[in-house]
Amino acid sequence: MKVQVYMTAICPRCLYISRILKELNQIHPELEIEYIEMLTDFKRFTEAGIKIFPAIVIGDDMRAWVMPKKSEIVNFIEQSISSSLSEAEIG
């Protein structure tokens, strides 16, 4: 499952989320995490409509946090994994 993370290296909240995602990737190796850096790829930020970072996009679902909590991030990722598995079983 593809996970896009819109972030910047100078943002402590972004670094916090990237650490959490690395931990989750150990548990869920099926996650394909793509980090999109605002400073070097601003065009993708604007095309995606990202106004607050860090932001995580999975499919058509996007979450952005001013003060990210680990539980919110984990729940978002795990719900997306569950939905993806359910769709695969139906399809």
Gaussian input, Z-matrix of N, CA and C with variables (Angstrom, degrees):
# hf/3-21g

backbone

0 1
 N
 C     1     B1
 C     2     B2     1     A1
 N     3     B3     2     A2     1     D1
 C     4     B4     3     A3     2     D2
 C     5     B5     4     A4     3     D3
 N     6     B6     5     A5     4     D4
 C     7     B7     6     A6     5     D5
 C     8     B8     7     A7     6     D6
 N     9     B9     8     A8     7     D7
 C    10    B10     9     A9     8     D8
 C    11    B11    10    A10     9     D9
 N    12    B12    11    A11    10    D10
 C    13    B13    12    A12    11    D11
 C    14    B14    13    A13    12    D12
 N    15    B15    14    A14    13    D13
 C    16    B16    15    A15    14    D14
 C    17    B17    16    A16    15    D15
 N    18    B18    17    A17    16    D16
 C    19    B19    18    A18    17    D17
 C    20    B20    19    A19    18    D18
 N    21    B21    20    A20    19    D19
 C    22    B22    21    A21    20    D20
 C    23    B23    22    A22    21    D21
 N    24    B24    23    A23    22    D22
 C    25    B25    24    A24    23    D23
 C    26    B26    25    A25    24    D24
 N    27    B27    26    A26    25    D25
 C    28    B28    27    A27    26    D26
 C    29    B29    28    A28    27    D27
 N    30    B30    29    A29    28    D28
 C    31    B31    30    A30    29    D29
 C    32    B32    31    A31    30    D30
 N    33    B33    32    A32    31    D31
 C    34    B34    33    A33    32    D32
 C    35    B35    34    A34    33    D33
 N    36    B36    35    A35    34    D34
 C    37    B37    36    A36    35    D35
 C    38    B38    37    A37    36    D36
 N    39    B39    38    A38    37    D37
 C    40    B40    39    A39    38    D38
 C    41    B41    40    A40    39    D39
 N    42    B42    41    A41    40    D40
 C    43    B43    42    A42    41    D41
 C    44    B44    43    A43    42    D42
 N    45    B45    44    A44    43    D43
 C    46    B46    45    A45    44    D44
 C    47    B47    46    A46    45    D45
 N    48    B48    47    A47    46    D46
 C    49    B49    48    A48    47    D47
 C    50    B50    49    A49    48    D48
 N    51    B51    50    A50    49    D49
 C    52    B52    51    A51    50    D50
 C    53    B53    52    A52    51    D51
 N    54    B54    53    A53    52    D52
 C    55    B55    54    A54    53    D53
 C    56    B56    55    A55    54    D54
 N    57    B57    56    A56    55    D55
 C    58    B58    57    A57    56    D56
 C    59    B59    58    A58    57    D57
 N    60    B60    59    A59    58    D58
 C    61    B61    60    A60    59    D59
 C    62    B62    61    A61    60    D60
 N    63    B63    62    A62    61    D61
 C    64    B64    63    A63    62    D62
 C    65    B65    64    A64    63    D63
 N    66    B66    65    A65    64    D64
 C    67    B67    66    A66    65    D65
 C    68    B68    67    A67    66    D66
 N    69    B69    68    A68    67    D67
 C    70    B70    69    A69    68    D68
 C    71    B71    70    A70    69    D69
 N    72    B72    71    A71    70    D70
 C    73    B73    72    A72    71    D71
 C    74    B74    73    A73    72    D72
 N    75    B75    74    A74    73    D73
 C    76    B76    75    A75    74    D74
 C    77    B77    76    A76    75    D75
 N    78    B78    77    A77    76    D76
 C    79    B79    78    A78    77    D77
 C    80    B80    79    A79    78    D78
 N    81    B81    80    A80    79    D79
 C    82    B82    81    A81    80    D80
 C    83    B83    82    A82    81    D81
 N    84    B84    83    A83    82    D82
 C    85    B85    84    A84    83    D83
 C    86    B86    85    A85    84    D84
 N    87    B87    86    A86    85    D85
 C    88    B88    87    A87    86    D86
 C    89    B89    88    A88    87    D87
 N    90    B90    89    A89    88    D88
 C    91    B91    90    A90    89    D89
 C    92    B92    91    A91    90    D90
 N    93    B93    92    A92    91    D91
 C    94    B94    93    A93    92    D92
 C    95    B95    94    A94    93    D93
 N    96    B96    95    A95    94    D94
 C    97    B97    96    A96    95    D95
 C    98    B98    97    A97    96    D96
 N    99    B99    98    A98    97    D97
 C   100   B100    99    A99    98    D98
 C   101   B101   100   A100    99    D99
 N   102   B102   101   A101   100   D100
 C   103   B103   102   A102   101   D101
 C   104   B104   103   A103   102   D102
 N   105   B105   104   A104   103   D103
 C   106   B106   105   A105   104   D104
 C   107   B107   106   A106   105   D105
 N   108   B108   107   A107   106   D106
 C   109   B109   108   A108   107   D107
 C   110   B110   109   A109   108   D108
 N   111   B111   110   A110   109   D109
 C   112   B112   111   A111   110   D110
 C   113   B113   112   A112   111   D111
 N   114   B114   113   A113   112   D112
 C   115   B115   114   A114   113   D113
 C   116   B116   115   A115   114   D114
 N   117   B117   116   A116   115   D115
 C   118   B118   117   A117   116   D116
 C   119   B119   118   A118   117   D117
 N   120   B120   119   A119   118   D118
 C   121   B121   120   A120   119   D119
 C   122   B122   121   A121   120   D120
 N   123   B123   122   A122   121   D121
 C   124   B124   123   A123   122   D122
 C   125   B125   124   A124   123   D123
 N   126   B126   125   A125   124   D124
 C   127   B127   126   A126   125   D125
 C   128   B128   127   A127   126   D126
 N   129   B129   128   A128   127   D127
 C   130   B130   129   A129   128   D128
 C   131   B131   130   A130   129   D129
 N   132   B132   131   A131   130   D130
 C   133   B133   132   A132   131   D131
 C   134   B134   133   A133   132   D132
 N   135   B135   134   A134   133   D133
 C   136   B136   135   A135   134   D134
 C   137   B137   136   A136   135   D135
 N   138   B138   137   A137   136   D136
 C   139   B139   138   A138   137   D137
 C   140   B140   139   A139   138   D138
 N   141   B141   140   A140   139   D139
 C   142   B142   141   A141   140   D140
 C   143   B143   142   A142   141   D141
 N   144   B144   143   A143   142   D142
 C   145   B145   144   A144   143   D143
 C   146   B146   145   A145   144   D144
 N   147   B147   146   A146   145   D145
 C   148   B148   147   A147   146   D146
 C   149   B149   148   A148   147   D147
 N   150   B150   149   A149   148   D148
 C   151   B151   150   A150   149   D149
 C   152   B152   151   A151   150   D150
 N   153   B153   152   A152   151   D151
 C   154   B154   153   A153   152   D152
 C   155   B155   154   A154   153   D153
 N   156   B156   155   A155   154   D154
 C   157   B157   156   A156   155   D155
 C   158   B158   157   A157   156   D156
 N   159   B159   158   A158   157   D157
 C   160   B160   159   A159   158   D158
 C   161   B161   160   A160   159   D159
 N   162   B162   161   A161   160   D160
 C   163   B163   162   A162   161   D161
 C   164   B164   163   A163   162   D162
 N   165   B165   164   A164   163   D163
 C   166   B166   165   A165   164   D164
 C   167   B167   166   A166   165   D165
 N   168   B168   167   A167   166   D166
 C   169   B169   168   A168   167   D167
 C   170   B170   169   A169   168   D168
 N   171   B171   170   A170   169   D169
 C   172   B172   171   A171   170   D170
 C   173   B173   172   A172   171   D171
 N   174   B174   173   A173   172   D172
 C   175   B175   174   A174   173   D173
 C   176   B176   175   A175   174   D174
 N   177   B177   176   A176   175   D175
 C   178   B178   177   A177   176   D176
 C   179   B179   178   A178   177   D177
 N   180   B180   179   A179   178   D178
 C   181   B181   180   A180   179   D179
 C   182   B182   181   A181   180   D180
 N   183   B183   182   A182   181   D181
 C   184   B184   183   A183   182   D182
 C   185   B185   184   A184   183   D183
 N   186   B186   185   A185   184   D184
 C   187   B187   186   A186   185   D185
 C   188   B188   187   A187   186   D186
 N   189   B189   188   A188   187   D187
 C   190   B190   189   A189   188   D188
 C   191   B191   190   A190   189   D189
 N   192   B192   191   A191   190   D190
 C   193   B193   192   A192   191   D191
 C   194   B194   193   A193   192   D192
 N   195   B195   194   A194   193   D193
 C   196   B196   195   A195   194   D194
 C   197   B197   196   A196   195   D195
 N   198   B198   197   A197   196   D196
 C   199   B199   198   A198   197   D197
 C   200   B200   199   A199   198   D198
 N   201   B201   200   A200   199   D199
 C   202   B202   201   A201   200   D200
 C   203   B203   202   A202   201   D201
 N   204   B204   203   A203   202   D202
 C   205   B205   204   A204   203   D203
 C   206   B206   205   A205   204   D204
 N   207   B207   206   A206   205   D205
 C   208   B208   207   A207   206   D206
 C   209   B209   208   A208   207   D207
 N   210   B210   209   A209   208   D208
 C   211   B211   210   A210   209   D209
 C   212   B212   211   A211   210   D210
 N   213   B213   212   A212   211   D211
 C   214   B214   213   A213   212   D212
 C   215   B215   214   A214   213   D213
 N   216   B216   215   A215   214   D214
 C   217   B217   216   A216   215   D215
 C   218   B218   217   A217   216   D216
 N   219   B219   218   A218   217   D217
 C   220   B220   219   A219   218   D218
 C   221   B221   220   A220   219   D219
 N   222   B222   221   A221   220   D220
 C   223   B223   222   A222   221   D221
 C   224   B224   223   A223   222   D222
 N   225   B225   224   A224   223   D223
 C   226   B226   225   A225   224   D224
 C   227   B227   226   A226   225   D225
 N   228   B228   227   A227   226   D226
 C   229   B229   228   A228   227   D227
 C   230   B230   229   A229   228   D228
 N   231   B231   230   A230   229   D229
 C   232   B232   231   A231   230   D230
 C   233   B233   232   A232   231   D231
 N   234   B234   233   A233   232   D232
 C   235   B235   234   A234   233   D233
 C   236   B236   235   A235   234   D234
 N   237   B237   236   A236   235   D235
 C   238   B238   237   A237   236   D236
 C   239   B239   238   A238   237   D237
 N   240   B240   239   A239   238   D238
 C   241   B241   240   A240   239   D239
 C   242   B242   241   A241   240   D240
 N   243   B243   242   A242   241   D241
 C   244   B244   243   A243   242   D242
 C   245   B245   244   A244   243   D243
 N   246   B246   245   A245   244   D244
 C   247   B247   246   A246   245   D245
 C   248   B248   247   A247   246   D246
 N   249   B249   248   A248   247   D247
 C   250   B250   249   A249   248   D248
 C   251   B251   250   A250   249   D249
 N   252   B252   251   A251   250   D250
 C   253   B253   252   A252   251   D251
 C   254   B254   253   A253   252   D252
 N   255   B255   254   A254   253   D253
 C   256   B256   255   A255   254   D254
 C   257   B257   256   A256   255   D255
 N   258   B258   257   A257   256   D256
 C   259   B259   258   A258   257   D257
 C   260   B260   259   A259   258   D258
 N   261   B261   260   A260   259   D259
 C   262   B262   261   A261   260   D260
 C   263   B263   262   A262   261   D261
 N   264   B264   263   A263   262   D262
 C   265   B265   264   A264   263   D263
 C   266   B266   265   A265   264   D264
 N   267   B267   266   A266   265   D265
 C   268   B268   267   A267   266   D266
 C   269   B269   268   A268   267   D267
 N   270   B270   269   A269   268   D268
 C   271   B271   270   A270   269   D269
 C   272   B272   271   A271   270   D270

   B1=1.4411
   B2=1.5248
   B3=1.3312
   B4=1.4573
   B5=1.5257
   B6=1.3227
   B7=1.4613
   B8=1.5267
   B9=1.3184
   B10=1.4610
   B11=1.5221
   B12=1.3251
   B13=1.4600
   B14=1.5241
   B15=1.3251
   B16=1.4583
   B17=1.5188
   B18=1.3210
   B19=1.4578
   B20=1.5200
   B21=1.3170
   B22=1.4540
   B23=1.5195
   B24=1.3101
   B25=1.4659
   B26=1.5275
   B27=1.3186
   B28=1.4642
   B29=1.5301
   B30=1.3247
   B31=1.4658
   B32=1.5318
   B33=1.3342
   B34=1.4670
   B35=1.5345
   B36=1.3352
   B37=1.4747
   B38=1.5256
   B39=1.3190
   B40=1.4648
   B41=1.5268
   B42=1.3229
   B43=1.4623
   B44=1.5239
   B45=1.3226
   B46=1.4622
   B47=1.5312
   B48=1.3238
   B49=1.4681
   B50=1.5283
   B51=1.3168
   B52=1.4636
   B53=1.5270
   B54=1.3270
   B55=1.4718
   B56=1.5258
   B57=1.3308
   B58=1.4644
   B59=1.5226
   B60=1.3321
   B61=1.4616
   B62=1.5280
   B63=1.3142
   B64=1.4664
   B65=1.5223
   B66=1.3300
   B67=1.4700
   B68=1.5309
   B69=1.3336
   B70=1.4651
   B71=1.5243
   B72=1.3266
   B73=1.4559
   B74=1.5273
   B75=1.3157
   B76=1.4695
   B77=1.5253
   B78=1.3328
   B79=1.4689
   B80=1.5233
   B81=1.3294
   B82=1.4730
   B83=1.5315
   B84=1.3288
   B85=1.4734
   B86=1.5298
   B87=1.3271
   B88=1.4688
   B89=1.5280
   B90=1.3273
   B91=1.4603
   B92=1.5233
   B93=1.3134
   B94=1.4676
   B95=1.5192
   B96=1.3139
   B97=1.4577
   B98=1.5243
   B99=1.3300
   B100=1.4671
   B101=1.5265
   B102=1.3197
   B103=1.4571
   B104=1.5233
   B105=1.3189
   B106=1.4539
   B107=1.5211
   B108=1.3081
   B109=1.4608
   B110=1.5283
   B111=1.3280
   B112=1.4588
   B113=1.5282
   B114=1.3138
   B115=1.4609
   B116=1.5202
   B117=1.3275
   B118=1.4658
   B119=1.5241
   B120=1.3381
   B121=1.4702
   B122=1.5275
   B123=1.3347
   B124=1.4633
   B125=1.5244
   B126=1.3213
   B127=1.4668
   B128=1.5274
   B129=1.3333
   B130=1.4719
   B131=1.5241
   B132=1.3203
   B133=1.4687
   B134=1.5189
   B135=1.3286
   B136=1.4592
   B137=1.5258
   B138=1.3290
   B139=1.4678
   B140=1.5279
   B141=1.3275
   B142=1.4646
   B143=1.5284
   B144=1.3236
   B145=1.4619
   B146=1.5209
   B147=1.3167
   B148=1.4614
   B149=1.5226
   B150=1.3260
   B151=1.4603
   B152=1.5267
   B153=1.3212
   B154=1.4646
   B155=1.5221
   B156=1.3028
   B157=1.4526
   B158=1.5083
   B159=1.2972
   B160=1.4531
   B161=1.5303
   B162=1.3188
   B163=1.4611
   B164=1.5261
   B165=1.3244
   B166=1.4556
   B167=1.5181
   B168=1.3309
   B169=1.4567
   B170=1.5216
   B171=1.3339
   B172=1.4611
   B173=1.5180
   B174=1.3265
   B175=1.4604
   B176=1.5169
   B177=1.3397
   B178=1.4654
   B179=1.5260
   B180=1.3102
   B181=1.4606
   B182=1.5308
   B183=1.3371
   B184=1.4469
   B185=1.5232
   B186=1.3338
   B187=1.4607
   B188=1.5179
   B189=1.3234
   B190=1.4641
   B191=1.5205
   B192=1.3008
   B193=1.4587
   B194=1.5212
   B195=1.3314
   B196=1.4517
   B197=1.5229
   B198=1.3116
   B199=1.4681
   B200=1.5284
   B201=1.3257
   B202=1.4673
   B203=1.5245
   B204=1.3248
   B205=1.4614
   B206=1.5236
   B207=1.3146
   B208=1.4609
   B209=1.5199
   B210=1.3187
   B211=1.4709
   B212=1.5279
   B213=1.3423
   B214=1.4680
   B215=1.5253
   B216=1.3096
   B217=1.4635
   B218=1.5255
   B219=1.3243
   B220=1.4652
   B221=1.5184
   B222=1.3256
   B223=1.4692
   B224=1.5286
   B225=1.3202
   B226=1.4614
   B227=1.5321
   B228=1.3133
   B229=1.4707
   B230=1.5243
   B231=1.3111
   B232=1.4663
   B233=1.5221
   B234=1.3316
   B235=1.4717
   B236=1.5214
   B237=1.3081
   B238=1.4658
   B239=1.5216
   B240=1.3166
   B241=1.4707
   B242=1.5181
   B243=1.3378
   B244=1.4714
   B245=1.5169
   B246=1.3363
   B247=1.4696
   B248=1.5246
   B249=1.3150
   B250=1.4612
   B251=1.5137
   B252=1.3139
   B253=1.4691
   B254=1.5249
   B255=1.3315
   B256=1.4587
   B257=1.5204
   B258=1.3224
   B259=1.4742
   B260=1.5235
   B261=1.3302
   B262=1.4722
   B263=1.5281
   B264=1.3234
   B265=1.4716
   B266=1.5281
   B267=1.3337
   B268=1.4607
   B269=1.5264
   B270=1.3424
   B271=1.4708
   B272=1.4630
   A1=108.07
   A2=116.01
   A3=121.90
   A4=110.53
   A5=114.79
   A6=123.19
   A7=106.96
   A8=116.71
   A9=121.07
   A10=108.58
   A11=115.18
   A12=121.02
   A13=108.00
   A14=116.09
   A15=122.15
   A16=107.42
   A17=115.43
   A18=119.71
   A19=110.10
   A20=114.89
   A21=121.15
   A22=108.00
   A23=115.33
   A24=121.39
   A25=112.78
   A26=118.27
   A27=120.28
   A28=112.79
   A29=116.86
   A30=122.24
   A31=110.03
   A32=118.12
   A33=119.93
   A34=112.93
   A35=117.42
   A36=120.18
   A37=110.16
   A38=116.35
   A39=121.06
   A40=110.63
   A41=116.12
   A42=120.06
   A43=110.85
   A44=116.54
   A45=122.03
   A46=110.30
   A47=116.47
   A48=120.49
   A49=110.64
   A50=117.89
   A51=119.18
   A52=111.00
   A53=118.34
   A54=120.57
   A55=110.77
   A56=116.88
   A57=120.66
   A58=110.34
   A59=116.88
   A60=120.21
   A61=111.87
   A62=117.70
   A63=120.24
   A64=110.60
   A65=117.33
   A66=121.42
   A67=110.46
   A68=116.30
   A69=120.65
   A70=111.71
   A71=116.75
   A72=120.70
   A73=111.17
   A74=117.41
   A75=121.28
   A76=110.62
   A77=116.10
   A78=122.05
   A79=110.54
   A80=116.48
   A81=122.77
   A82=109.28
   A83=117.52
   A84=119.45
   A85=113.29
   A86=117.56
   A87=120.34
   A88=112.41
   A89=117.84
   A90=121.10
   A91=109.81
   A92=115.76
   A93=121.91
   A94=106.47
   A95=116.20
   A96=121.06
   A97=109.83
   A98=115.00
   A99=121.99
   A100=107.57
   A101=115.98
   A102=121.14
   A103=108.68
   A104=116.87
   A105=122.66
   A106=107.53
   A107=116.02
   A108=123.62
   A109=110.49
   A110=115.58
   A111=120.73
   A112=112.49
   A113=117.65
   A114=120.86
   A115=113.08
   A116=117.86
   A117=120.32
   A118=113.59
   A119=117.61
   A120=120.46
   A121=110.66
   A122=116.17
   A123=121.48
   A124=112.42
   A125=117.05
   A126=121.01
   A127=111.33
   A128=117.36
   A129=119.72
   A130=111.18
   A131=117.03
   A132=120.44
   A133=110.04
   A134=116.31
   A135=120.18
   A136=111.34
   A137=117.30
   A138=120.33
   A139=111.70
   A140=116.58
   A141=120.64
   A142=112.33
   A143=117.28
   A144=120.40
   A145=113.53
   A146=117.14
   A147=121.23
   A148=108.82
   A149=115.98
   A150=121.18
   A151=111.53
   A152=116.22
   A153=122.38
   A154=107.02
   A155=116.24
   A156=118.60
   A157=108.89
   A158=116.14
   A159=129.34
   A160=111.48
   A161=114.66
   A162=121.37
   A163=108.30
   A164=115.30
   A165=121.40
   A166=107.71
   A167=115.78
   A168=121.83
   A169=108.48
   A170=114.80
   A171=121.88
   A172=105.92
   A173=115.96
   A174=119.76
   A175=109.95
   A176=116.13
   A177=121.44
   A178=112.42
   A179=116.93
   A180=121.75
   A181=109.94
   A182=116.65
   A183=121.72
   A184=110.01
   A185=115.01
   A186=121.09
   A187=107.97
   A188=115.76
   A189=121.65
   A190=108.01
   A191=115.53
   A192=120.01
   A193=110.93
   A194=115.12
   A195=120.18
   A196=108.19
   A197=116.00
   A198=122.07
   A199=108.04
   A200=117.83
   A201=120.35
   A202=112.25
   A203=114.28
   A204=121.35
   A205=106.99
   A206=115.50
   A207=120.05
   A208=111.08
   A209=117.48
   A210=120.93
   A211=111.57
   A212=117.83
   A213=121.15
   A214=111.34
   A215=115.90
   A216=121.10
   A217=109.81
   A218=116.77
   A219=121.43
   A220=110.23
   A221=118.00
   A222=120.93
   A223=111.46
   A224=118.09
   A225=122.02
   A226=110.27
   A227=116.80
   A228=120.76
   A229=110.78
   A230=117.78
   A231=120.30
   A232=112.39
   A233=118.10
   A234=120.02
   A235=110.43
   A236=116.98
   A237=120.51
   A238=111.16
   A239=116.71
   A240=120.58
   A241=109.63
   A242=117.00
   A243=121.23
   A244=111.05
   A245=117.02
   A246=120.24
   A247=110.66
   A248=116.55
   A249=121.51
   A250=110.36
   A251=117.15
   A252=121.41
   A253=110.92
   A254=116.68
   A255=121.04
   A256=110.85
   A257=117.22
   A258=121.51
   A259=110.65
   A260=116.61
   A261=119.94
   A262=110.71
   A263=116.38
   A264=119.86
   A265=110.90
   A266=117.33
   A267=121.90
   A268=109.45
   A269=115.68
   A270=121.40
   A271=110.85
   D1=130.62
   D2=-177.78
   D3=-83.80
   D4=130.42
   D5=178.07
   D6=-123.74
   D7=121.07
   D8=176.81
   D9=-103.69
   D10=130.05
   D11=-179.51
   D12=-116.78
   D13=114.54
   D14=177.23
   D15=-92.82
   D16=119.85
   D17=-171.76
   D18=-156.59
   D19=-179.61
   D20=170.17
   D21=-144.36
   D22=145.84
   D23=-175.28
   D24=-67.10
   D25=-17.40
   D26=-178.97
   D27=-91.76
   D28=5.18
   D29=-177.40
   D30=-104.27
   D31=116.58
   D32=179.88
   D33=-62.11
   D34=-33.54
   D35=178.54
   D36=-66.13
   D37=-37.05
   D38=179.16
   D39=-66.02
   D40=-42.63
   D41=178.68
   D42=-64.29
   D43=-37.09
   D44=176.79
   D45=-60.85
   D46=-47.19
   D47=179.39
   D48=-64.52
   D49=-39.78
   D50=-179.24
   D51=-64.43
   D52=-35.50
   D53=175.64
   D54=-64.56
   D55=-42.98
   D56=179.10
   D57=-62.96
   D58=-42.44
   D59=-179.74
   D60=-66.34
   D61=-35.12
   D62=175.90
   D63=-64.06
   D64=-40.06
   D65=175.58
   D66=-62.41
   D67=-46.22
   D68=179.68
   D69=-64.15
   D70=-33.97
   D71=179.79
   D72=-66.86
   D73=-27.39
   D74=174.37
   D75=-66.57
   D76=-38.29
   D77=-179.62
   D78=-80.01
   D79=-37.33
   D80=-177.48
   D81=-120.97
   D82=81.36
   D83=-177.99
   D84=-66.42
   D85=-11.28
   D86=178.18
   D87=-73.71
   D88=-9.42
   D89=177.76
   D90=-74.14
   D91=128.43
   D92=173.83
   D93=-106.33
   D94=98.74
   D95=-173.99
   D96=-93.28
   D97=124.59
   D98=176.62
   D99=-114.93
   D100=120.98
   D101=177.99
   D102=-94.64
   D103=124.33
   D104=-179.85
   D105=-110.27
   D106=113.85
   D107=-175.32
   D108=-88.14
   D109=122.57
   D110=-177.83
   D111=-60.76
   D112=-39.92
   D113=-175.40
   D114=-66.87
   D115=-27.09
   D116=-178.01
   D117=-110.67
   D118=-11.30
   D119=-177.41
   D120=-140.12
   D121=50.26
   D122=-176.22
   D123=-59.74
   D124=-31.78
   D125=-179.45
   D126=-58.93
   D127=-40.79
   D128=178.87
   D129=-65.88
   D130=-35.53
   D131=176.18
   D132=-58.89
   D133=-50.36
   D134=-176.92
   D135=-67.56
   D136=-39.66
   D137=178.63
   D138=-63.89
   D139=-34.52
   D140=-180.00
   D141=-82.73
   D142=-9.31
   D143=-180.00
   D144=76.95
   D145=22.33
   D146=-179.16
   D147=-76.30
   D148=123.63
   D149=179.84
   D150=-116.97
   D151=-21.51
   D152=179.26
   D153=-126.79
   D154=136.44
   D155=174.53
   D156=-130.66
   D157=151.34
   D158=9.83
   D159=-74.71
   D160=149.36
   D161=176.43
   D162=-135.08
   D163=141.71
   D164=177.39
   D165=-118.68
   D166=130.83
   D167=179.05
   D168=-119.96
   D169=127.40
   D170=174.45
   D171=-129.72
   D172=111.62
   D173=-176.24
   D174=61.70
   D175=-123.25
   D176=179.02
   D177=-95.92
   D178=2.65
   D179=-175.24
   D180=-101.51
   D181=129.72
   D182=-179.32
   D183=-128.91
   D184=138.72
   D185=173.75
   D186=-129.62
   D187=137.76
   D188=175.94
   D189=-133.52
   D190=144.05
   D191=-175.46
   D192=-130.15
   D193=139.36
   D194=169.97
   D195=-85.00
   D196=-43.16
   D197=176.59
   D198=-126.60
   D199=85.44
   D200=-175.17
   D201=-68.07
   D202=139.52
   D203=174.57
   D204=-111.25
   D205=140.06
   D206=-178.59
   D207=-55.51
   D208=-42.47
   D209=-177.92
   D210=-62.03
   D211=-38.07
   D212=178.89
   D213=-65.97
   D214=-41.89
   D215=-179.45
   D216=-66.38
   D217=-48.39
   D218=-179.96
   D219=-61.11
   D220=-44.93
   D221=179.54
   D222=-61.25
   D223=-43.08
   D224=179.59
   D225=-60.96
   D226=-47.92
   D227=-179.64
   D228=-64.92
   D229=-47.49
   D230=-176.80
   D231=-68.42
   D232=-34.61
   D233=174.59
   D234=-65.42
   D235=-38.61
   D236=177.90
   D237=-65.90
   D238=-39.08
   D239=177.13
   D240=-63.30
   D241=-46.26
   D242=179.34
   D243=-60.62
   D244=-44.10
   D245=179.43
   D246=-63.80
   D247=-40.05
   D248=179.61
   D249=-63.01
   D250=-41.66
   D251=179.59
   D252=-67.25
   D253=-40.09
   D254=179.11
   D255=-64.49
   D256=-41.78
   D257=178.72
   D258=-64.89
   D259=-37.20
   D260=179.64
   D261=-67.22
   D262=-35.90
   D263=178.95
   D264=-69.16
   D265=-36.77
   D266=-179.81
   D267=-71.35
   D268=-45.04
   D269=-175.90
   D270=-73.96

